[in-house]
Amino acid sequence: MKTLEPQISVATRLRPAIRKGIQPKAISMSQETMVKATTLQPDSDLPLIVEPAVNNLNFIEWARNSHEFIESKLMKHGAILFRNFNLKTVADFEAFTAAASGELIPYRERSSPRHEVGERVYTSTDYPEDQKIFPHNEHSYSRTLPLKLFFFCRTPARQGGQTPIADTRRIFQRISPRTREKFIEKKWQYVRNFGNGFGLPWQTVYQTDDKSVVEEYCRKALIEVEWLDGNRLRTRQVRPAIAHHPRTGDLVWFNHATFFHVSTLDPLMRDVLLSQFEEIDLPNNTYYGDGSPIEPEVLDELRAAYLDELVTFEWQQGDVVLIDNMLTSHSRNSYVGPREILFAMADQFTREDI
């Protein structure tokens, strides 16, 4: 009959070694084993959901030491949803963005109403809660743009208010070769009018009251400036519709041609604007790069490509979403009840980089 050895505690077994001056080694965990990663849906890579796999994980310290993990996952998936890391305040959010990306970018050449709530941390948008926001990539109309976007949920809406996202690589593949080739050849043009009572005034967009400062900014940003009577301003800028990601090399659909076109507006708003303005005076509108109109059937095709790729998740309090701004577009659903989603940008690039 086998004799069972008495159970001896780990501490008891270590005592001889400790007496000999040999200290037990601390158990080492890699940064990756401290978290668990899953996807929202089995058939989709977007977004990757990262949650703590150990108790009392210091999320900020983990992020500071996990740049390689975060970057590799972000370039593969296009967006990471960090959940259950106990972020609560603007300061928490600022600390995470600093740990994950370094210096944040100020909001210049503005298109959406936002207000600052922290050091280069803004509300995601101040558009009314009953309005949907069409999918887009931040600052794809600009010469300089952020590669990383951060969204932080302090207060999820009682109903709706999701931030649907879509893979711009897949959007590109959905668009017909004929349409892609036409935009590659012609590019796209963004025409913007300031001072007509709709949209942001040019003083807010360019953060100055000095026309010469606006002109200098636009000269460097390759924006054509036309001053009109009544202190009004019209700008035109031509940009590529397609880009190669500077780090992955992926070909992506990267522009605001659909977003800013008057036909993409809510029908009621569109009809109001068209009844009050000539087309050239609309607050925002888009064309092919040579100024010719984009065909209605092409705009329908583009809208369908975005909407067919949308992936929607439900916000939870404390969630942070990190988006690669070139690989992933974002949008907003209308909502009911208080909602507070904060926003920040990092990792600035210029058109010459992409």
Secondary structure, DSSP 8 states (H G I E B T S, - for coil): ---------HHHHHHHHHHTT---------TGGGEEEEEEETTEEEEEEEEESSTT--HHHHHHT-HHHHHHHHHHHSEEEE-SS---SHHHHHHHHHHHHSSB----S--S---EEETTEEES--S-TT--EEEE-TTTTSSEEEEEEEEEEEE--SEE----EEEHHHHHHHS-HHHHHHHHHH-EEEEEEESSSSS--HHHHTT-S-HHHHHHHHHHTT-EEEEEGGGEEEEEEEE-SEEE-TTT--EEE--STTTTSGGGS-HHHHHHHHHHS-GGGSSEEEEETTS----HHHHHHHHHHHHHT-B-----TT-EEEEETTTEEEEE--EES--EEEEEEEEEEEGGG-
